[in-house]
Amino acid sequence: MSNSDESHKCRSFAGHELARRSFADFAVSETKYLPDQEIPTHSHNFSYISIALQGSYTEKCCSVSSDILPGQVILHVPGESHSNRFHQIGGRVLNVELYPSFLARLAEFQNIRPDGQRRLRNSYGLQLGTRLYREFSCRDVTSCWSLEGLTMELMAEIFRQHAPKIRESNCAWLSKVIELLKDTYKQPMTLEEIAAHVSVHPVHLARAFRKRHHCSIGEYMRKLRLEAACRELLGSKCSIAEVALRTGFSDQSHLCRSLKEYAGMSPLQYRKSHSV
C-alpha cells in the first residue's frame, strides 16, 4: 500500500480505487474498502490528506487506536506507520497525495511543513472536505483550479495556528484578482499564475478570496462563464455548441451539464423560457 517513487500515477492505496485524478503537484483518488477489511501496518512515501466519506474504520498509529468517522480529515506524513481495520459496512475514503513540489510551495508561506500526523475536526474542515469531493467528481476545466485551491485551504486550515490573519486593509489586491478573472475567464489560468499576477502566495490567495467572496476561484470562474453563456443564449442566435465554445466551455455537453446545475434547465430551455 506504499506509494512508488517511480511514478505519481501508480495505485497508491489498498482497496478498490474508484477514480483518480493526477496533476503536476498532487493527486486525488477515491477508494472503496470492503466490510471488515484489514490493512496491515504500512507507510507511505508521500504526505497525504485522507477524508472519510462513508463508513468508519479504526486506525492504529504509534500504538494508539482511534475510530475514524465520516467527515474526519487526517494529514499523514511520509514514513508514518499505521494500520487500518474497516467496520461492518466497509467505507469510502478520498485521499489527496501531496508531492514534494506542492509541499515546497506551501513551505514558502509561513513555514507550513508537515511534521507529524494532524487531525482536523472542526466544521470548516468538514465543509472543505465535502467541497473538495464535489470538485473531484466535477470533471470540467475549472475543477482542477478549485481542487488545487481547496487542497491549499485544507492544508492551511490544518496548520491554522501558523496561518496569518487576513486583514481587510491588506486585501485591496483582491479587486485586481476579480478584474483579471473577468478579463480571462474564457481561458484557463492556474492558481499560481493568478497569485503571481497580484504578487501573493497561492495559499494566501485561496484563503483570502474565499473569505471575501464565499467561494473558490474555480467556482467564481465557473459562474462567470455561465453568466456569459446566459447572455449569449439570449442576445445572439448562435448555436448551443457555438455559445459553449465562445464562453470557455469545452463543448456543448459541458455547457448543458453546468447550466442544468446552475439554472435547473438546459440551454435550449433557458433560451425558450426567456424568448418573447
Contacts in CASP RR format, 6 or more apart in sequence:
PFRMAT RR
TARGET T0000
AUTHOR 0000-0000-0000
METHOD contacts of the structure
MODEL  1
MSNSDESHKCRSFAGHELARRSFADFAVSETKYLPDQEIPTHSHNFSYIS
IALQGSYTEKCCSVSSDILPGQVILHVPGESHSNRFHQIGGRVLNVELYP
SFLARLAEFQNIRPDGQRRLRNSYGLQLGTRLYREFSCRDVTSCWSLEGL
TMELMAEIFRQHAPKIRESNCAWLSKVIELLKDTYKQPMTLEEIAAHVSV
HPVHLARAFRKRHHCSIGEYMRKLRLEAACRELLGSKCSIAEVALRTGFS
DQSHLCRSLKEYAGMSPLQYRKSHSV
1 12 0 8 1.000
1 13 0 8 1.000
1 14 0 8 1.000
1 39 0 8 1.000
1 42 0 8 1.000
1 44 0 8 1.000
2 12 0 8 1.000
2 42 0 8 1.000
2 43 0 8 1.000
2 44 0 8 1.000
2 45 0 8 1.000
3 10 0 8 1.000
3 12 0 8 1.000
3 44 0 8 1.000
3 45 0 8 1.000
3 46 0 8 1.000
3 97 0 8 1.000
4 10 0 8 1.000
4 12 0 8 1.000
4 45 0 8 1.000
5 45 0 8 1.000
8 22 0 8 1.000
8 27 0 8 1.000
8 97 0 8 1.000
8 99 0 8 1.000
9 20 0 8 1.000
9 22 0 8 1.000
9 27 0 8 1.000
11 17 0 8 1.000
12 27 0 8 1.000
12 29 0 8 1.000
12 44 0 8 1.000
12 46 0 8 1.000
12 48 0 8 1.000
12 95 0 8 1.000
12 97 0 8 1.000
13 29 0 8 1.000
13 31 0 8 1.000
13 93 0 8 1.000
13 95 0 8 1.000
14 31 0 8 1.000
14 33 0 8 1.000
14 37 0 8 1.000
14 39 0 8 1.000
14 42 0 8 1.000
15 31 0 8 1.000
15 32 0 8 1.000
15 33 0 8 1.000
15 34 0 8 1.000
15 37 0 8 1.000
15 39 0 8 1.000
16 31 0 8 1.000
16 32 0 8 1.000
16 33 0 8 1.000
16 34 0 8 1.000
17 29 0 8 1.000
17 30 0 8 1.000
17 31 0 8 1.000
17 32 0 8 1.000
18 30 0 8 1.000
18 31 0 8 1.000
18 32 0 8 1.000
18 92 0 8 1.000
19 29 0 8 1.000
19 30 0 8 1.000
19 136 0 8 1.000
19 137 0 8 1.000
20 27 0 8 1.000
20 28 0 8 1.000
20 29 0 8 1.000
20 30 0 8 1.000
21 27 0 8 1.000
21 28 0 8 1.000
21 29 0 8 1.000
21 136 0 8 1.000
21 139 0 8 1.000
21 144 0 8 1.000
21 147 0 8 1.000
23 144 0 8 1.000
23 147 0 8 1.000
23 148 0 8 1.000
24 99 0 8 1.000
24 101 0 8 1.000
25 98 0 8 1.000
25 99 0 8 1.000
25 101 0 8 1.000
25 102 0 8 1.000
25 105 0 8 1.000
25 148 0 8 1.000
26 96 0 8 1.000
26 97 0 8 1.000
26 98 0 8 1.000
26 99 0 8 1.000
26 102 0 8 1.000
26 148 0 8 1.000
26 151 0 8 1.000
27 96 0 8 1.000
27 97 0 8 1.000
27 99 0 8 1.000
28 94 0 8 1.000
28 95 0 8 1.000
28 96 0 8 1.000
28 97 0 8 1.000
28 132 0 8 1.000
28 136 0 8 1.000
28 147 0 8 1.000
28 151 0 8 1.000
29 94 0 8 1.000
29 95 0 8 1.000
29 97 0 8 1.000
30 53 0 8 1.000
30 92 0 8 1.000
30 93 0 8 1.000
30 94 0 8 1.000
30 95 0 8 1.000
30 133 0 8 1.000
30 136 0 8 1.000
31 92 0 8 1.000
31 93 0 8 1.000
31 95 0 8 1.000
32 90 0 8 1.000
32 91 0 8 1.000
32 92 0 8 1.000
33 57 0 8 1.000
33 84 0 8 1.000
33 86 0 8 1.000
33 90 0 8 1.000
33 91 0 8 1.000
33 92 0 8 1.000
33 93 0 8 1.000
34 86 0 8 1.000
34 90 0 8 1.000
35 86 0 8 1.000
35 87 0 8 1.000
35 88 0 8 1.000
35 89 0 8 1.000
35 90 0 8 1.000
36 85 0 8 1.000
36 86 0 8 1.000
36 87 0 8 1.000
36 88 0 8 1.000
36 90 0 8 1.000
37 85 0 8 1.000
37 86 0 8 1.000
37 90 0 8 1.000
38 83 0 8 1.000
38 84 0 8 1.000
38 85 0 8 1.000
38 86 0 8 1.000
39 83 0 8 1.000
39 84 0 8 1.000
39 85 0 8 1.000
40 83 0 8 1.000
41 60 0 8 1.000
41 81 0 8 1.000
41 82 0 8 1.000
41 83 0 8 1.000
42 81 0 8 1.000
42 82 0 8 1.000
42 83 0 8 1.000
43 78 0 8 1.000
43 79 0 8 1.000
43 80 0 8 1.000
43 81 0 8 1.000
43 82 0 8 1.000
44 76 0 8 1.000
44 78 0 8 1.000
44 79 0 8 1.000
44 80 0 8 1.000
45 78 0 8 1.000
45 79 0 8 1.000
46 78 0 8 1.000
46 97 0 8 1.000
46 98 0 8 1.000
46 99 0 8 1.000
46 100 0 8 1.000
47 75 0 8 1.000
47 76 0 8 1.000
47 77 0 8 1.000
47 78 0 8 1.000
47 97 0 8 1.000
47 98 0 8 1.000
47 103 0 8 1.000
47 114 0 8 1.000
48 75 0 8 1.000
48 76 0 8 1.000
48 95 0 8 1.000
48 96 0 8 1.000
48 97 0 8 1.000
48 98 0 8 1.000
49 73 0 8 1.000
49 74 0 8 1.000
49 75 0 8 1.000
49 76 0 8 1.000
49 95 0 8 1.000
49 96 0 8 1.000
49 98 0 8 1.000
49 151 0 8 1.000
49 154 0 8 1.000
49 155 0 8 1.000
49 158 0 8 1.000
50 73 0 8 1.000
50 74 0 8 1.000
50 76 0 8 1.000
50 93 0 8 1.000
50 94 0 8 1.000
50 95 0 8 1.000
50 96 0 8 1.000
51 71 0 8 1.000
51 72 0 8 1.000
51 73 0 8 1.000
51 93 0 8 1.000
51 94 0 8 1.000
51 95 0 8 1.000
51 96 0 8 1.000
51 129 0 8 1.000
51 132 0 8 1.000
51 133 0 8 1.000
52 68 0 8 1.000
52 69 0 8 1.000
52 70 0 8 1.000
52 71 0 8 1.000
52 72 0 8 1.000
52 91 0 8 1.000
52 92 0 8 1.000
52 93 0 8 1.000
53 70 0 8 1.000
53 71 0 8 1.000
53 91 0 8 1.000
53 92 0 8 1.000
53 93 0 8 1.000
53 94 0 8 1.000
53 133 0 8 1.000
54 70 0 8 1.000
54 89 0 8 1.000
54 91 0 8 1.000
54 92 0 8 1.000
55 69 0 8 1.000
55 70 0 8 1.000
55 86 0 8 1.000
55 87 0 8 1.000
55 89 0 8 1.000
55 90 0 8 1.000
55 91 0 8 1.000
55 92 0 8 1.000
56 67 0 8 1.000
56 68 0 8 1.000
56 69 0 8 1.000
56 70 0 8 1.000
56 86 0 8 1.000
56 87 0 8 1.000
56 91 0 8 1.000
57 67 0 8 1.000
57 68 0 8 1.000
57 84 0 8 1.000
57 85 0 8 1.000
57 86 0 8 1.000
57 87 0 8 1.000
57 90 0 8 1.000
57 91 0 8 1.000
58 65 0 8 1.000
58 66 0 8 1.000
58 67 0 8 1.000
58 68 0 8 1.000
58 84 0 8 1.000
58 85 0 8 1.000
58 87 0 8 1.000
59 65 0 8 1.000
59 66 0 8 1.000
59 68 0 8 1.000
59 74 0 8 1.000
59 82 0 8 1.000
59 83 0 8 1.000
59 84 0 8 1.000
60 66 0 8 1.000
60 82 0 8 1.000
60 83 0 8 1.000
60 84 0 8 1.000
60 85 0 8 1.000
61 80 0 8 1.000
61 81 0 8 1.000
61 82 0 8 1.000
61 117 0 8 1.000
62 81 0 8 1.000
68 74 0 8 1.000
71 126 0 8 1.000
71 129 0 8 1.000
71 130 0 8 1.000
72 119 0 8 1.000
72 120 0 8 1.000
72 121 0 8 1.000
73 119 0 8 1.000
73 120 0 8 1.000
73 121 0 8 1.000
73 125 0 8 1.000
73 126 0 8 1.000
73 128 0 8 1.000
73 129 0 8 1.000
73 154 0 8 1.000
73 158 0 8 1.000
74 117 0 8 1.000
74 118 0 8 1.000
74 119 0 8 1.000
74 120 0 8 1.000
75 114 0 8 1.000
75 116 0 8 1.000
75 117 0 8 1.000
75 118 0 8 1.000
75 119 0 8 1.000
75 120 0 8 1.000
75 155 0 8 1.000
75 158 0 8 1.000
76 82 0 8 1.000
76 117 0 8 1.000
77 114 0 8 1.000
77 115 0 8 1.000
77 116 0 8 1.000
77 117 0 8 1.000
80 116 0 8 1.000
80 117 0 8 1.000
94 129 0 8 1.000
94 132 0 8 1.000
94 133 0 8 1.000
94 136 0 8 1.000
96 132 0 8 1.000
96 151 0 8 1.000
96 154 0 8 1.000
98 114 0 8 1.000
98 151 0 8 1.000
98 155 0 8 1.000
102 151 0 8 1.000
103 113 0 8 1.000
103 114 0 8 1.000
105 192 0 8 1.000
105 201 0 8 1.000
105 202 0 8 1.000
105 203 0 8 1.000
106 112 0 8 1.000
106 113 0 8 1.000
106 152 0 8 1.000
106 155 0 8 1.000
106 203 0 8 1.000
107 113 0 8 1.000
108 201 0 8 1.000
109 201 0 8 1.000
109 202 0 8 1.000
109 203 0 8 1.000
109 204 0 8 1.000
110 159 0 8 1.000
110 162 0 8 1.000
110 163 0 8 1.000
110 164 0 8 1.000
111 162 0 8 1.000
112 155 0 8 1.000
112 156 0 8 1.000
112 159 0 8 1.000
112 162 0 8 1.000
112 163 0 8 1.000
112 203 0 8 1.000
118 158 0 8 1.000
118 159 0 8 1.000
120 154 0 8 1.000
120 157 0 8 1.000
120 158 0 8 1.000
122 157 0 8 1.000
124 157 0 8 1.000
125 154 0 8 1.000
125 157 0 8 1.000
128 150 0 8 1.000
128 153 0 8 1.000
128 154 0 8 1.000
128 157 0 8 1.000
129 150 0 8 1.000
129 154 0 8 1.000
131 146 0 8 1.000
131 150 0 8 1.000
131 216 0 8 1.000
132 147 0 8 1.000
132 150 0 8 1.000
132 151 0 8 1.000
132 154 0 8 1.000
135 143 0 8 1.000
135 146 0 8 1.000
135 147 0 8 1.000
135 150 0 8 1.000
135 216 0 8 1.000
136 143 0 8 1.000
136 147 0 8 1.000
140 222 0 8 1.000
140 249 0 8 1.000
140 250 0 8 1.000
140 254 0 8 1.000
140 258 0 8 1.000
141 188 0 8 1.000
141 248 0 8 1.000
141 250 0 8 1.000
142 188 0 8 1.000
142 218 0 8 1.000
142 219 0 8 1.000
142 221 0 8 1.000
142 222 0 8 1.000
142 225 0 8 1.000
143 218 0 8 1.000
145 188 0 8 1.000
145 189 0 8 1.000
145 190 0 8 1.000
145 191 0 8 1.000
145 216 0 8 1.000
145 217 0 8 1.000
145 218 0 8 1.000
145 221 0 8 1.000
146 216 0 8 1.000
146 217 0 8 1.000
146 218 0 8 1.000
146 219 0 8 1.000
148 190 0 8 1.000
148 191 0 8 1.000
148 202 0 8 1.000
149 191 0 8 1.000
149 202 0 8 1.000
149 206 0 8 1.000
149 216 0 8 1.000
149 217 0 8 1.000
150 206 0 8 1.000
150 216 0 8 1.000
152 191 0 8 1.000
152 202 0 8 1.000
152 203 0 8 1.000
152 206 0 8 1.000
152 207 0 8 1.000
153 203 0 8 1.000
153 206 0 8 1.000
153 207 0 8 1.000
153 210 0 8 1.000
153 216 0 8 1.000
155 203 0 8 1.000
156 163 0 8 1.000
156 203 0 8 1.000
156 206 0 8 1.000
156 207 0 8 1.000
157 163 0 8 1.000
163 203 0 8 1.000
163 207 0 8 1.000
164 204 0 8 1.000
166 204 0 8 1.000
166 207 0 8 1.000
166 208 0 8 1.000
166 211 0 8 1.000
171 208 0 8 1.000
171 212 0 8 1.000
173 198 0 8 1.000
173 199 0 8 1.000
173 200 0 8 1.000
174 208 0 8 1.000
174 209 0 8 1.000
174 212 0 8 1.000
176 197 0 8 1.000
176 198 0 8 1.000
177 194 0 8 1.000
177 197 0 8 1.000
177 198 0 8 1.000
177 205 0 8 1.000
177 209 0 8 1.000
177 217 0 8 1.000
180 189 0 8 1.000
180 194 0 8 1.000
180 197 0 8 1.000
180 198 0 8 1.000
181 194 0 8 1.000
181 217 0 8 1.000
181 220 0 8 1.000
181 221 0 8 1.000
181 224 0 8 1.000
182 224 0 8 1.000
185 221 0 8 1.000
185 224 0 8 1.000
185 225 0 8 1.000
185 228 0 8 1.000
185 248 0 8 1.000
186 225 0 8 1.000
186 228 0 8 1.000
186 246 0 8 1.000
186 247 0 8 1.000
186 248 0 8 1.000
187 248 0 8 1.000
191 202 0 8 1.000
191 205 0 8 1.000
191 206 0 8 1.000
191 217 0 8 1.000
192 202 0 8 1.000
194 205 0 8 1.000
194 217 0 8 1.000
195 201 0 8 1.000
195 202 0 8 1.000
195 204 0 8 1.000
195 205 0 8 1.000
198 205 0 8 1.000
200 208 0 8 1.000
205 217 0 8 1.000
206 216 0 8 1.000
206 217 0 8 1.000
209 216 0 8 1.000
209 217 0 8 1.000
209 220 0 8 1.000
210 216 0 8 1.000
213 220 0 8 1.000
215 223 0 8 1.000
222 258 0 8 1.000
223 262 0 8 1.000
225 247 0 8 1.000
225 248 0 8 1.000
225 249 0 8 1.000
225 258 0 8 1.000
226 258 0 8 1.000
226 259 0 8 1.000
226 262 0 8 1.000
226 263 0 8 1.000
228 247 0 8 1.000
229 243 0 8 1.000
229 244 0 8 1.000
229 247 0 8 1.000
229 249 0 8 1.000
229 255 0 8 1.000
229 259 0 8 1.000
229 267 0 8 1.000
230 259 0 8 1.000
230 263 0 8 1.000
230 270 0 8 1.000
232 238 0 8 1.000
232 243 0 8 1.000
232 246 0 8 1.000
232 247 0 8 1.000
233 240 0 8 1.000
233 243 0 8 1.000
233 267 0 8 1.000
233 270 0 8 1.000
233 271 0 8 1.000
233 274 0 8 1.000
234 271 0 8 1.000
234 274 0 8 1.000
236 243 0 8 1.000
238 246 0 8 1.000
240 252 0 8 1.000
240 255 0 8 1.000
240 256 0 8 1.000
240 267 0 8 1.000
240 268 0 8 1.000
241 251 0 8 1.000
241 252 0 8 1.000
243 255 0 8 1.000
243 267 0 8 1.000
244 250 0 8 1.000
244 251 0 8 1.000
244 252 0 8 1.000
244 254 0 8 1.000
244 255 0 8 1.000
245 251 0 8 1.000
247 255 0 8 1.000
249 255 0 8 1.000
249 258 0 8 1.000
252 267 0 8 1.000
255 267 0 8 1.000
256 266 0 8 1.000
256 267 0 8 1.000
259 265 0 8 1.000
259 266 0 8 1.000
259 267 0 8 1.000
259 270 0 8 1.000
260 266 0 8 1.000
263 270 0 8 1.000
265 273 0 8 1.000
END
